[in-house]
Amino acid sequence: MTIMATQMTKKAIIFTLLAFLFIQLDAQTYYYFQDSPASDYYDYSWMELSGDSELEREGSDLRKFPVEEVVLAQQGLNSLRLKWKSMTGGNWFAIAFAIGWTDYDISAADTLQFFLRSETLLAAVDLPRVFVEDTTNHKSDFHLISDWTDDLQAGVWTKVKIPISQFTDANDGTDFTQIKTIGFKQNLDDGVEHTLYIDDMRVYVGDGTSPPAAQPTGLNAEGYEKHVELSWDFNPESDLQGYRVERSIDGGANYSIVDLMDPDENHMVDWVGDLGDNVSATYRVKAINSTNEPSDPSEAATALTTPFSDDELLDMVQEYTFRYFWDFGHEFSGLARERNTSGNTVTSGGTGFGLMSIPVGIERGFISREEGAERLLTMLTFLENADRFHGAWSHWLNGNTGNVIPFSPKDNGGDIVETSFVAQGLLTIRQYFTGTGTTEQSIVEKATTLWEEIEWDWYRQNDSPAIYWHWSPEYSWDMNMPVRGWNEAAIVYLLAIASPTHGVPASLWETGWTSNNYAVPRTIYDQKLYVGSGFGGPLFFAHYSFLGFDPRDKKDDFANYFDQNRSHSLLQQAYCELNTFGHTGYSDECWGLTASDDPDGYLAHEPGSTRDNGTISPTAALSSMPYTPEESILALKHFYRNLGDKTWDWMGFKDAFNESRDWYANSYLAIDQGPIILMIENYRSQMLWNLFMSNSEIQPMLDAIGFKYSPNSIENEILLEEILSVYPNPSSSVSKISFYLKTAAVVDLNLYDASGKLTYIVLNNVNYFSGKHEILIENTNFGSGIYFLKLNINKMYTRTIKLIIN
């Protein structure tokens, strides 16, 4: 499949690929214009004007051929628009190049062909002259188009065919072995304005025909709230130009072209939000053969858009985002590609996120448990055999070989931060796949081995008081980057201290992680930040380390990190609502600054600095959903409902956008996609938090660092006020659990042992009215020891209380 690239529009990629295919697959046809990637002008063009004549021109230098999209093209999505007034003593040229400025040897060709259209009757004698031009800028003789066509009837595309011999026989010094353009020139100086549309310009050998493509089959259309998703079966032909998708909104009476897809794509997303609510759209697909002729249309398929609830929107976002890791996962290794244009370059950190996405995909019904297990086994086997450096993976790997791909000249070895994201995933899937089958047992064994082989202690760089980011066999510790907070890498120290085989002392939490101006309490926009500096930094600080690690109801000597991350998120919303720098689009529903692509490349965007250049990254607000559910869902609705025609496609929200510069990314990045699906799941079910925290290594690590129970400050802010108690406590027989609800709510109540493993489900998704409620549980069903009761309200707010059973 071909996925859209970072700085080019989808059309540009399609047309570039098609141009390549035309050259490679149909060497007897040379295309000079099929469609323009841009909708305002054709970049591969040139216009000249002199004297009193007039010529419509586009581009910053007024040298570009205008493009027409309002009038239905003869083929494809658009045509060239030639609008002129020829005056005595004046002159003009309008010249079109092949995509990529390619020149062709047409010396043995037979025919020049193009299509013309006028919206009014246009006499043939009023048409311009036509010529070709070689790579030395030598123009051939100028030939009358009127010699090869009758008058143009209004609103009808007319095919014009001119023998190449008319040009080659002239012996005018043109080099026909390297013709780069077809051009049009002023003819009659009649002083009248004319408009002519030009499309499908080609030169070919023979009769210019090819066998018709087969009728596409299997078209399916599924309606969502603001878009329709289409899929169909691939055609059998090996030389297709692609597929043309057509839509009707009048029940199939009239169709218009909505997109062109390349031959390796059999799906598309059609945004119909601008057509209103409850849109009924009918679709058909045509296959385009090597001479640009459409096949018979597929059977029609109809879809209806409908309003979505919050849960349906979340289902949709998770399912589409999951495709990045599942459908776009590397075909051999299964690992996550760095971005949608990375080819065989896979990323270790993004792969850690991808590991965690598979249980989500299973639980949400996107894939089967068997499919997920098989993919994970492939991924773990590849990770076993990939390059490792004292157990740590490099930032980038070759998805076919597992060999390191240097991230920078000296970053060609182990990356302990990226490796920590892999380990977070390993520990999560290890707790999910607990079946007795061979595949699931192998997953647990391989995940455990890979986790225990990571030499966290090696990355102390000779027993220093900190952990170092990189080590290379070639450059050793030359990069010399200690991992210190506050940033995205808290998980490094948490896992290094938790490791049962290569652990580091818990004191490194203080001497390494929290040692560098770490705790700087401050209040900005009424939000208290406990650690870090400035406005809190890019928002991925609140996400990467907390995909598995649950920050709720606990604190170290410095912060309750749920509160830190919630304040960080709310601060960013307030910052965008205030919008001091006047960036277009910023508001309380359009917020979130983090590391992502932007109009100038890639940047870690953050408030209050020059790193705020007007770029909003959907992953920022969406991945904060466990901390700010109402604010994040508000942003989700805005990104989808108001901006979705530019921000939404087959793998969910694109990476970023900058409305001040009218820029919208066509890219997807693994490290931005992963937190979206994972943190939405932690908001909805806490599944990944529960799985990761249930590992036996986690609670001892928390105890060693000195984490203590600490209710989140959100309890003073939410509308629901819950009071949880248990009596008697300690107890040896029966315990009475009491909780109070200020309003009606959905309640979950679970019992966990001291290691964090789920022991007993007391309540599962039960609706309660407001008021006080009491439940009895038989403690004799459990062994003696320390347990924790966790009450969850509306899948958002959690209260925890310790229960001691004698």
C-alpha positions in Angstrom: 0.0 0.0 0.0 1.1 3.6 -0.6 0.6 5.9 2.4 0.8 9.7 2.2 4.1 11.4 2.7 5.0 14.2 5.0 5.3 17.3 2.9 3.3 16.4 -0.2 -0.5 16.2 -0.7 -2.1 12.8 -1.4 -2.7 13.8 -5.0 0.9 14.7 -5.5 2.0 11.3 -4.3 -0.5 9.5 -6.5 0.4 11.5 -9.6 4.1 11.1 -9.0 3.6 7.3 -8.7 1.3 7.2 -11.7 3.9 9.1 -13.8 6.5 6.6 -12.8 4.1 3.7 -13.7 3.3 5.3 -17.1 7.0 5.4 -17.9 7.8 1.9 -16.6 4.7 0.0 -17.6 3.6 1.6 -20.8 6.8 2.6 -22.6 4.8 3.4 -25.8 2.8 6.2 -24.3 4.3 9.5 -23.0 2.1 11.6 -20.8 2.5 15.4 -20.6 -0.6 16.2 -18.6 -3.0 14.0 -16.8 -3.8 15.8 -13.5 -2.3 18.5 -11.4 -1.3 17.7 -7.8 -2.2 21.2 -6.8 -5.7 22.6 -7.3 -4.7 26.2 -8.3 -1.9 25.8 -10.8 0.1 23.1 -12.5 3.6 23.4 -11.1 5.2 21.7 -14.1 4.4 24.5 -16.5 5.6 27.8 -17.9 3.8 30.9 -19.3 5.1 33.9 -21.3 3.2 37.1 -22.2 4.2 40.1 -24.2 2.6 43.2 -25.8 -1.0 44.0 -25.2 -2.2 40.4 -25.2 -3.8 39.0 -22.1 -3.2 35.6 -20.5 -4.5 34.2 -17.2 -1.5 33.1 -15.1 -1.0 31.7 -11.6 1.9 31.3 -9.1 4.0 33.8 -7.3 5.8 34.8 -10.5 2.7 34.6 -12.7 4.4 31.9 -14.8 2.1 28.9 -14.0 -0.7 27.3 -16.0 -4.0 27.6 -14.1 -5.9 24.5 -13.1 -9.7 23.9 -13.4 -11.6 21.8 -10.9 -15.1 23.3 -11.3 -15.7 22.0 -14.8 -15.8 18.2 -14.9 -12.4 17.0 -16.2 -12.3 14.7 -19.2 -10.4 12.2 -17.0 -9.1 12.4 -13.4 -9.7 15.3 -11.1 -8.8 18.4 -13.0 -7.7 20.0 -16.3 -5.7 22.9 -17.5 -7.5 26.2 -18.0 -6.3 28.4 -20.9 -7.9 31.9 -20.8 -6.5 34.5 -23.2 -7.2 37.6 -25.3 -4.9 38.0 -28.3 -4.1 41.5 -29.4 -2.2 42.9 -32.4 1.5 43.1 -31.6 1.2 40.9 -28.6 2.1 37.3 -28.0 1.8 34.5 -25.4 2.9 30.9 -24.7 1.4 28.3 -22.4 3.6 25.3 -21.9 3.1 22.0 -20.0 5.8 19.7 -18.9 5.5 16.1 -17.9 5.4 15.3 -14.2 8.9 15.6 -12.8 10.1 17.7 -15.7 10.7 14.5 -17.6 11.7 14.5 -21.3 10.8 11.8 -23.8 12.1 10.4 -27.1 9.0 10.8 -29.4 11.0 10.5 -32.6 9.4 7.1 -33.4 5.9 8.0 -32.0 2.8 8.2 -34.1 0.4 10.6 -32.6 0.0 13.7 -30.3 -3.4 13.6 -28.6 -5.2 15.9 -26.2 -8.8 16.9 -25.3 -10.3 20.4 -25.6 -13.5 21.8 -24.2 -15.2 25.2 -24.3 -18.4 26.1 -22.3 -19.5 28.1 -25.4 -19.4 27.4 -29.1 -15.8 28.0 -30.2 -14.8 28.2 -33.8 -11.9 26.0 -34.8 -10.2 29.0 -36.4 -10.1 30.8 -33.0 -8.1 28.0 -31.4 -4.4 28.6 -30.6 -1.4 27.0 -32.3 0.4 23.9 -30.8 4.1 23.1 -30.7 6.6 20.9 -28.9 9.9 22.0 -27.2 13.1 20.1 -26.6 15.5 20.2 -23.7 17.5 23.0 -25.3 14.4 25.2 -25.2 14.1 25.0 -29.0 10.5 25.3 -30.1 9.2 23.4 -33.1 7.2 25.0 -35.8 3.7 26.2 -34.6 0.9 24.2 -36.1 -2.8 25.2 -36.4 -5.0 23.1 -34.2 -7.9 24.0 -36.5 -6.3 21.8 -39.2 -7.2 18.7 -37.0 -10.6 19.5 -35.4 -14.0 21.0 -36.2 -15.6 23.7 -34.2 -15.9 23.0 -30.5 -19.4 22.4 -29.4 -20.4 24.0 -26.0 -19.8 21.8 -22.9 -18.3 18.8 -24.8 -14.9 17.3 -24.6 -13.4 17.0 -28.1 -10.5 14.7 -28.9 -7.7 16.2 -31.1 -5.2 13.8 -32.8 -2.2 15.2 -34.7 0.3 12.9 -36.5 3.8 13.4 -35.0 5.0 13.4 -38.6 3.5 17.0 -38.9 6.3 18.0 -36.5 9.2 15.7 -37.4 8.8 16.3 -41.2 9.3 20.0 -40.8 13.1 19.6 -40.2 13.0 22.7 -38.1 16.0 21.8 -35.9 14.0 20.4 -33.0 15.5 17.4 -31.2 12.6 14.9 -31.1 14.6 12.5 -29.0 14.3 14.7 -26.0 10.9 16.6 -26.0 10.1 18.0 -22.6 7.0 20.1 -23.3 3.8 20.5 -25.3 2.9 24.2 -25.7 0.2 26.5 -27.0 0.7 29.8 -28.7 -1.2 32.9 -29.7 -2.9 32.5 -33.1 -5.5 35.1 -34.2 -5.2 38.6 -32.8 -9.0 39.0 -32.6 -9.1 40.9 -29.3 -11.8 38.6 -27.9 -11.5 36.7 -24.6 -11.6 32.9 -24.9 -11.5 30.2 -22.3 -10.4 26.7 -23.2 -10.0 23.6 -21.0 -7.2 21.1 -21.9 -6.8 17.6 -20.6 -5.1 14.2 -21.1 -2.1 15.4 -23.2 -0.1 12.4 -24.5 2.1 11.2 -27.3 1.9 7.5 -28.2 3.2 4.8 -30.6 0.6 2.7 -32.5 -3.1 3.2 -32.1 -2.8 4.3 -28.4 -5.1 1.7 -27.1 -4.8 -1.1 -24.4 -7.1 -3.9 -23.2 -10.0 -2.6 -21.1 -9.6 -3.1 -17.3 -12.0 -5.5 -15.6 -15.0 -4.2 -13.6 -13.9 -3.8 -10.0 -15.7 -6.0 -7.5 -16.4 -6.2 -3.8 -17.1 -2.5 -3.2 -18.2 -1.8 0.4 -19.2 1.5 1.9 -19.5 2.2 5.6 -20.9 5.4 7.0 -19.5 7.1 10.1 -20.5 10.6 11.4 -18.8 12.8 8.9 -17.1 10.4 6.5 -17.6 7.3 4.6 -15.0 4.5 4.3 -14.8 2.5 1.1 -13.0 -0.7 0.3 -13.0 -3.0 -2.7 -11.2 -6.0 -4.2 -8.0 -5.5 -6.1 -8.3 -5.9 -9.9 -6.3 -8.7 -11.6 -4.5 -6.5 -14.1 -0.8 -5.8 -13.4 -0.6 -2.6 -15.4 -3.4 -0.5 -14.0 -3.0 3.2 -13.6 -5.2 3.1 -10.6 -8.9 3.4 -9.5 -11.3 6.2 -9.9 -13.9 6.6 -7.1 -17.1 8.3 -8.0 -19.9 9.5 -5.6 -23.6 10.3 -6.1 -25.8 12.1 -3.6 -29.0 11.8 -5.6 -29.4 8.0 -5.4 -27.1 7.1 -8.3 -28.7 9.4 -10.9 -25.5 11.5 -11.3 -21.9 10.7 -10.2 -18.9 12.9 -9.7 -15.2 12.0 -9.3 -14.1 12.2 -5.7 -10.6 10.7 -5.8 -8.0 8.8 -7.7 -6.3 5.9 -5.9 -3.0 4.3 -6.9 -3.0 0.6 -8.1 -1.9 -0.6 -4.7 -4.7 1.0 -2.7 -8.1 -0.6 -2.4 -9.6 1.7 0.2 -10.2 5.4 0.8 -11.9 7.8 3.2 -14.4 10.2 1.7 -15.1 13.2 3.8 -18.8 14.2 3.4 -19.1 16.4 6.5 -19.5 19.5 4.3 -22.6 18.0 2.8 -24.5 18.2 6.1 -25.8 15.6 8.6 -27.3 12.2 7.8 -25.8 12.1 4.3 -26.8 9.2 2.0 -24.0 8.7 -0.5 -23.8 6.1 -3.3 -20.4 5.1 -4.7 -18.9 3.2 -7.6 -15.3 2.4 -8.6 -13.8 2.2 -12.0 -10.4 0.7 -12.8 -8.2 2.8 -15.1 -6.1 0.9 -17.7 -2.7 1.9 -19.0 -4.1 4.3 -21.6 -6.2 6.1 -19.0 -9.5 4.5 -20.1 -12.0 3.6 -17.3 -13.5 0.2 -16.9 -17.2 -0.5 -16.4 -18.2 0.7 -12.9 -18.4 -1.6 -10.0 -21.7 -2.5 -8.4 -22.9 0.5 -6.4 -22.7 0.7 -2.6 -24.5 3.2 -0.4 -23.7 4.4 3.1 -25.5 6.7 5.5 -23.7 9.0 8.0 -25.2 9.3 11.4 -24.5 11.3 14.6 -22.0 9.5 16.9 -22.0 9.3 20.7 -18.8 9.9 22.6 -18.3 6.1 22.9 -18.7 5.7 19.2 -16.3 8.4 18.4 -13.7 6.8 20.8 -14.3 3.4 19.2 -13.7 5.0 15.8 -10.5 6.8 16.8 -9.1 3.7 18.4 -9.9 1.5 15.5 -8.5 3.8 12.9 -5.3 4.5 14.9 -4.8 0.8 15.5 -4.3 0.4 11.8 -1.0 2.1 12.0 0.4 -0.7 14.1 -1.6 -3.6 12.5 -2.2 -2.9 8.8 0.9 -0.7 8.4 3.1 -2.8 10.7 6.2 -4.0 8.8 5.3 -6.9 6.6 8.2 -9.1 7.8 9.0 -8.2 11.4 5.6 -6.8 12.4 7.4 -3.9 14.1 6.2 -0.3 13.9 7.6 1.8 11.1 9.0 5.1 12.3 6.6 7.1 10.1 4.3 6.4 7.1 7.2 7.0 4.7 9.9 5.1 6.4 10.0 2.0 4.2 12.0 -0.7 6.1 13.0 1.7 9.0 11.2 0.5 12.1 11.4 2.1 15.5 12.0 0.4 18.8 10.0 2.9 21.0 7.1 3.0 18.6 7.2 -0.8 18.6 6.8 -0.8 22.3 3.6 1.2 21.8 2.6 -1.2 19.1 3.0 -4.2 21.5 0.6 -2.6 23.9 -1.9 -1.8 21.2 -2.6 -5.4 20.4 -4.5 -6.2 23.6 -6.6 -3.1 22.9 -7.3 -4.3 19.4 -8.4 -7.7 20.7 -10.6 -6.3 23.5 -12.2 -3.8 21.2 -12.9 -6.5 18.6 -10.6 -5.1 15.8 -8.7 -8.4 15.6 -9.1 -11.9 17.1 -7.0 -13.0 20.1 -5.4 -15.7 17.9 -4.4 -13.1 15.3 -3.0 -10.8 17.9 -1.0 -13.6 19.5 0.5 -14.7 16.2 1.6 -11.2 15.4 3.1 -10.7 18.8 5.0 -13.9 18.5 6.4 -12.8 15.2 7.4 -9.4 16.7 9.1 -11.0 19.8 11.0 -13.5 17.7 12.3 -10.7 15.6 13.3 -8.6 18.6 15.2 -11.7 20.0 17.3 -11.8 16.9 17.7 -8.1 16.2 20.8 -6.2 17.1 21.0 -5.6 20.8 23.7 -3.8 22.9 23.8 -5.2 26.4 20.2 -6.1 26.0 19.1 -2.7 24.7 17.8 -2.1 21.2 18.8 0.8 19.0 16.4 3.6 18.2 16.0 2.5 14.6 16.2 -1.0 13.1 16.0 -2.5 9.6 12.6 -4.3 9.6 13.9 -7.0 7.3 17.3 -7.8 9.0 17.1 -6.4 12.5 20.4 -4.6 12.0 20.8 -1.2 13.6 20.1 1.9 11.4 22.0 4.9 13.0 19.7 7.6 14.4 22.7 10.0 14.2 26.4 9.4 13.4 27.3 8.3 16.9 23.8 7.0 17.9 24.4 3.5 16.3 24.1 1.4 19.4 21.8 0.9 22.4 19.2 3.5 23.3 18.0 2.8 26.8 15.1 5.3 26.6 13.6 3.7 23.5 14.3 0.3 25.0 12.3 1.3 28.1 9.2 1.8 25.9 9.7 -1.7 24.5 10.1 -3.1 28.1 6.8 -1.3 29.1 5.1 -3.1 26.3 6.8 -6.5 27.1 5.5 -6.3 30.7 2.0 -5.4 29.6 1.5 -8.2 27.1 3.1 -10.7 29.5 0.2 -10.1 31.9 -2.4 -10.2 29.1 -1.5 -13.5 27.4 -2.1 -15.9 30.2 -3.6 -18.8 28.2 -2.4 -22.3 28.3 -1.8 -22.6 24.5 1.6 -22.9 23.0 1.5 -19.5 21.3 0.5 -17.6 24.5 3.0 -19.4 26.6 5.7 -18.6 24.1 4.8 -14.9 24.3 5.1 -14.9 28.0 8.5 -16.8 27.9 9.9 -14.6 25.2 8.7 -11.3 26.8 10.1 -12.3 30.1 13.5 -13.3 28.6 13.8 -10.1 26.6 12.8 -8.0 29.7 15.3 -9.8 31.9 18.1 -9.5 29.4 18.1 -5.7 29.4 21.2 -4.6 31.2 20.0 -1.5 32.9 23.0 -1.6 35.2 25.4 -1.4 32.2 23.8 1.9 31.2 25.0 3.4 34.5 28.3 4.0 32.7 30.6 2.4 35.2 28.3 2.5 38.2 27.7 6.3 38.0 24.8 7.7 40.0 22.7 8.1 36.8 21.6 6.1 33.8 23.0 7.1 30.4 20.9 7.3 27.2 23.3 5.8 24.7 26.1 3.2 24.3 27.8 2.1 21.1 30.4 -0.6 20.5 32.1 1.9 18.1 31.8 5.1 20.1 31.3 3.8 23.6 29.9 6.6 25.9 30.9 9.5 23.6 27.3 10.8 23.4 27.4 11.2 27.2 23.8 12.0 27.8 22.6 11.2 31.3 18.8 10.6 31.6 17.5 13.2 34.0 14.0 14.5 34.7 11.6 16.1 34.1 10.9 14.7 30.7 9.4 11.6 29.0 11.9 9.1 30.5 10.7 8.4 34.1 9.9 4.9 32.9 13.7 4.3 32.4 14.4 4.6 36.2 11.2 2.8 37.2 12.0 -0.2 35.1 15.8 -0.2 35.9 15.0 -0.3 39.6 12.3 -2.9 39.1 14.6 -5.3 37.0 15.0 -8.6 38.7 18.2 -9.4 36.8 20.1 -6.2 36.0 18.5 -3.8 38.5 20.0 -0.5 39.8 19.7 0.8 43.3 16.5 2.7 44.1 18.7 5.6 45.1 19.2 6.4 41.4 15.7 7.8 41.4 17.1 10.6 43.5 20.7 10.8 42.3 19.9 10.4 38.6 16.3 11.1 37.7 15.3 13.9 40.2 18.8 15.4 40.6 18.8 18.2 38.1 16.5 21.1 39.2 13.7 18.6 39.2 11.1 20.0 41.7 10.1 23.5 40.9 6.6 24.0 42.2 4.8 26.9 40.4 1.3 27.9 39.4 0.5 29.0 35.8 -3.0 29.7 34.6 -4.3 28.5 38.0 -2.7 25.1 37.4 0.0 23.9 39.8 3.0 22.1 38.3 5.2 20.3 40.8 8.2 19.3 38.7 10.0 20.4 35.5 10.4 24.0 34.3 8.5 26.7 32.5 5.1 25.8 31.1 5.8 22.0 31.6 7.3 21.3 28.2 5.8 19.4 25.3 2.9 17.3 26.4 4.4 13.9 25.5 6.1 14.3 28.9 2.7 13.4 30.4 2.2 10.4 28.1 5.2 8.1 27.2 6.1 7.0 30.7 2.5 6.5 31.7 1.1 4.3 29.0 1.5 1.3 31.4 2.7 2.9 34.6 -0.5 4.1 36.5 0.2 7.4 38.2 -3.1 7.6 40.1 -3.3 7.7 43.9 0.4 7.6 44.6 3.3 10.1 45.0 7.0 10.1 45.7 8.7 12.9 47.6 8.1 15.3 44.8 4.7 14.9 43.1 1.5 13.0 42.5 2.2 12.5 38.8 -1.4 12.1 37.9 -1.9 15.6 39.3 1.2 16.8 37.5 0.0 15.5 34.2 -3.5 16.8 34.6 -2.3 20.3 35.5 0.1 20.1 32.5 -2.8 19.2 30.2 -5.2 21.8 31.6 -2.4 24.5 31.4 -2.0 23.8 27.7 -5.7 24.1 27.1 -5.8 27.4 29.0 -2.7 28.6 27.1 -4.4 27.9 23.7 -7.6 29.5 24.8 -5.8 32.7 25.9 -3.7 32.6 22.6 -1.3 35.4 23.5 0.5 35.1 20.2 -2.7 35.1 18.1 -2.2 31.8 16.3 -5.1 31.0 14.0 -7.4 28.3 15.4 -6.1 28.1 19.0 -9.0 27.8 21.5 -10.3 25.8 24.4 -11.3 23.1 21.9 -8.2 23.3 19.7 -5.3 22.7 21.9 -2.2 20.5 22.5 1.5 21.2 21.8 4.0 18.4 21.6 6.7 16.9 19.4 5.4 16.5 15.9 5.9 17.4 12.2 5.2 21.1 11.4 5.5 23.2 8.2 9.3 23.5 8.6 10.1 19.9 9.5 9.9 18.4 13.0 9.9 20.2 16.4 9.1 19.6 20.1 6.5 22.3 20.3 5.7 23.8 23.7 3.9 26.8 25.2 5.6 30.0 26.1 8.6 29.9 23.8 9.7 30.2 20.2 8.8 26.5 19.9 5.2 27.5 19.7 4.9 28.3 16.0 1.2 27.7 15.7 1.3 23.9 15.3 -1.3 21.8 17.0 -0.8 18.0 17.3 -3.9 15.9 17.9 -1.9 13.4 19.8 -1.3 15.9 22.6 -4.9 16.5 23.7 -6.2 13.0 22.8 -3.4 11.2 24.8 -4.2 13.3 27.9 -7.7 11.8 28.0 -7.2 10.0 31.3 -6.2 13.3 32.9 -8.7 15.6 31.2 -11.5 13.6 29.7 -14.0 16.4 29.1 -11.4 18.7 27.6 -9.8 16.0 25.5 -13.1 14.8 24.1 -14.0 18.4 23.3 -10.7 18.6 21.3 -11.4 15.3 19.6 -14.8 16.5 18.4 -13.3 19.7 17.0 -10.4 17.9 15.2 -12.9 15.5 13.6 -16.1 17.4 13.1 -14.7 20.8 12.2 -11.3 20.0 10.7 -11.7 16.4 9.6 -11.6 17.0 5.9 -7.9 18.1 6.4 -6.9 16.1 9.5 -8.6 12.7 9.2 -7.8 9.7 7.0 -7.5 6.0 6.9 -5.1 5.7 9.9 -7.0 8.3 12.0 -5.8 11.8 12.8 -2.8 13.0 10.8 0.2 14.2 12.8 -0.3 17.9 13.1 -1.7 21.1 11.5 -0.9 24.8 11.5 -3.9 26.9 10.6 -1.9 30.2 10.7 0.1 28.9 7.7 -2.7 26.8 6.2 -0.6 23.7 6.6 -2.0 20.2 7.4 0.3 17.2 7.7 -0.1 14.1 5.6 2.2 12.2 7.9 1.7 9.6 10.7 4.3 8.9 13.3 4.5 5.8 15.5 5.3 7.7 18.7 2.3 10.0 18.1 -0.2 7.3 17.1 0.6 5.0 20.0 -0.3 7.2 22.9 -3.6 8.0 21.3 -5.0 4.5 21.2 -3.3 3.5 24.5 -4.3 6.5 26.6 -7.8 6.5 25.4 -8.0 2.9 26.5 -6.6 3.8 29.9 -9.3 6.4 30.2 -12.0 3.9 29.1 -11.0 0.8 31.0 -7.7 1.3 32.7 -6.7 -2.0 31.0 -3.1 -1.2 30.2 -2.5 0.4 33.6 -4.0 -2.6 35.3 -1.9 -5.1 33.3 1.4 -3.3 33.7 0.9 -2.6 37.4 0.0 -6.2 38.1 3.6 -7.4 37.3 5.2 -8.7 40.4 8.2 -6.5 40.0 6.3 -3.2 40.2 5.1 -2.9 43.8 8.5 -3.7 45.3 10.0 -1.0 43.0 7.4 1.5 44.3 8.2 0.6 47.9 11.9 0.9 47.3 11.6 4.4 45.8 9.3 5.4 48.5 6.0 6.0 46.7 3.1 6.4 49.1 -0.7 6.4 48.8 -1.9 9.8 47.8 -5.4 10.5 46.5 -5.4 12.7 43.4 -6.4 16.3 43.8 -9.1 15.8 41.2 -11.3 14.6 44.0 -11.9 18.2 44.9 -12.8 19.3 41.4 -15.1 16.6 40.0 -18.8 16.8 40.1 -19.1 13.3 41.5 -18.0 13.2 45.1 -17.3 9.6 46.1 -16.6 8.4 49.7 -15.2 4.9 50.0 -14.8 3.0 53.2 -14.6 -0.6 54.4 -15.5 -2.1 57.9 -14.1 -3.9 59.8 -10.6 -3.3 58.7 -8.6 -5.5 59.4 -11.1 -8.4 58.9 -11.0 -12.1 58.9 -14.5 -13.0 57.6 -16.9 -10.5 56.1 -16.1 -6.9 55.1 -18.8 -4.3 54.4 -17.8 -1.9 51.6 -19.6 1.5 51.6 -19.5 4.2 49.0 -21.4 7.4 48.4 -22.4 8.9 45.1 -23.5 12.5 44.7 -25.2 11.7 41.4 -26.1 8.5 39.4 -23.1 6.8 37.9 -21.6 3.6 36.5 -19.5 1.8 39.1 -16.7 -0.8 38.9 -15.2 -2.2 42.1 -12.2 -4.5 42.1 -9.9 -6.2 44.7 -6.2 -6.3 44.0 -3.5 -8.1 46.0 -0.3 -6.3 47.2 1.5 -7.0 43.9 -1.3 -5.3 42.0 -2.8 -8.5 40.5 -6.6 -8.5 40.1 -7.9 -10.9 42.7 -11.7 -10.4 42.6 -14.3 -8.4 40.6 -16.8 -7.1 43.1 -18.8 -4.9 40.7 -18.5 -4.7 36.9 -20.1 -1.8 35.0 -23.1 -1.5 37.4 -25.4 1.4 37.3 -26.2 3.1 40.7 -28.4 5.9 41.7 -27.1 8.7 43.9 -26.7 8.1 47.6 -25.0 5.6 49.9 -24.5 2.0 48.9 -23.2 -1.0 50.8 -21.8 -4.4 49.6 -20.6 -7.4 51.6 -17.7 -9.6 50.5 -16.6 -12.9 52.0 -12.9 -12.5 52.9 -12.6 -16.3 53.5 -12.3 -16.6 49.7 -8.9 -14.9 49.9 -5.7 -15.6 51.7 -4.5 -13.4 54.5 -2.5 -10.3 53.6 -2.7 -6.7 52.3 -5.2 -6.0 49.5 -6.5 -2.8 47.8 -10.1 -2.0 46.9 -10.4 0.2 43.8 -13.7 2.0 43.1 -14.1 3.4 39.6 -16.8 5.9 38.7 -18.0 6.4 35.2 -14.7 5.0 33.8 -13.0 8.2 34.9 -12.4 8.6 38.6 -10.8 6.1 40.9 -10.7 5.8 44.7 -8.4 3.2 46.4 -8.5 2.0 50.0 -6.3 -0.6 51.7 -8.0 -3.8 53.1 -6.1 -6.1 55.5 -7.3 -9.6 55.7 -6.2 -11.7 58.8 
